[in-house]
Amino acid sequence: MTFVDFSAMTWVDARRDGPKEDTIGLIPVAAIEQHGPHLPISTDFLIAQDLARRVAKALVETVLVAPVMPGGLSTHHIEFPGTVDLPETVFEGVLEAYVATFARMGVRAVAVISGHGGNWGFLSHYAPSRSDVPVACHHDRLGYIEAMTLGARRAGLDPLPCDTHAGLVETSQILAIAPQLVRDFAGLEGYTANEPGFSQKVLEHGLRSLSDTGILGRPDGATATAGEEILAAIATYLAQWVADTLGCQMVAECRLGVSEPASL
C-alpha cells in the first residue's frame, strides 16, 4: 500500500488515531502559467500530479498525496496571458496549511516536490512556522534537470541545454500525460542561444525578454514515448531524494509507472 489520494479521504480516514506511523505526506506544487502556443497552462500542474503518483508508487511507506496547489510563483511569465502569479505570502500560506493538516493527522514527515522551477528558490529557504512534523522541500535545480535530460537521452532525444520550458522535454511529457491537450507544434521556435546566465535573465526580466513564443528550446521531435522515459527518470530521482532525506525505503529504482490509489 503506497499511494493514497488525500483528496479522496474522509475525515474518518484522516483521524490521527488511524494507522499513520509509517505514513508520509507528499505535497506537489507547480504553477498555472503559459507554456507556449501549443501546451496548456496546466502543464506544470499535470507534470507535478503525475510525478507525485509515481514517487508514491516507488516508496514502501504509505504516501498521502495532496492535491497539486493551483498556482505558483510565476512573475517571470506574467507578460503572457493566462499566467496565474501567486504572491509569495499566498503561496506560503497555502503550503503552510497543508503541512499543518498533515501534522494534525499524525504523519511522521512531509515532503514537498515541485513541477515548476520558479518555486525552487522559495522552497530552498521555506520552513513551516507552526509544525511539529519534519518537512523536507526539494529544490535542487541541477539534479532535476539532469534527471530530466537523462530520460530524454534514454529515449534518443538530444535536447538543447536551455530546453527547460515548453520545448522538446516538456512537450514530450504532456504528450505522455494528456496528448489531447497538445496543439500543433511543427516548426515552433523558442529561445535556443543558451547564452551564459540566460536563466537568471528570465527570472529578472521575464521570459518574454528572450522568447516571443514563451518557449525555451524547440518542441520539434517530441513524442509520448520520450515523455514516459523523462517522467520515469525524474520520478526515480525524486523518489530517491525522498527516501534518502526522510529515511524511507524504495520499492524500485527505475521504470516507474503510475499506480492507482490505495485505500487507507
C-alpha positions, 0 to 999 in steps of 0.5 A: 500500500503506497499511494493514497489520494488525500483528496479522496479521504474522509475525515474518518480516514484522516483521524490521527488515531488511524494507522499513520506511523509509517505514513508520509505526506507528499505535497506537489506544487507547480504553477498555472502559467503559459507554456507556449502556443501549443501546451496548456497552462496546466502543464506544470500542474499535470507534470507535478500530479503525475510525478507525485503518483509515481514517487508514491508508487516507488516508496514502501511507506504509505504516501498521502498525496495532496492535491497539486496547489493551483498556482505558483510563483510565476512573475517571470511569465506574467507578460503572457496571458493566462499566467496565474502569479501567486504572491509569495505570502499566498503561496506560503500560506497555502503550503503552510496549511497543508503541512499543518493538516498533515501534522494534525493527522499524525504523519511522521514527515512531509515532503514537498516536490515541485513541477515548476522551477520558479518555486525552487528558490522559495522552497530552498529557504521555506520552513513551516512556522507552526509544525511539529512534523519534519518537512523536507522541500526539494529544490535542487535545480541541477539534479532535476534537470539532469534527471530530466535530460537523462530520460530524454537521452534514454529515449534518443532525444538530444535536447538543447541545454536551455530546453527547460520550458515548453520545448522538446522535454516538456512537450514530450511529457504532456504528450505522455500525460494528456496528448489531447491537450497538445496543439500543433507544434511543427516548426515552433521556435523558442529561445535556443542561444543558451547564452551564459546566465540566460536563466537568471535573465528570465527570472529578472526580466521575464521570459518574454525578454528572450522568447516571443513564443514563451518557449525555451528550446524547440518542441520539434521531435517530441513524442509520448514515448520520450515523455514516459522515459523523462517522467520515469527518470525524474520520478526515480530521482525524486523518489530517491531524494525522498527516501534518502532525506526522510529515511524511507525505503524504495520499492524500485529504482527505475521504470516507474509507472503510475499506480492507482490509489490505495485505500487507507 
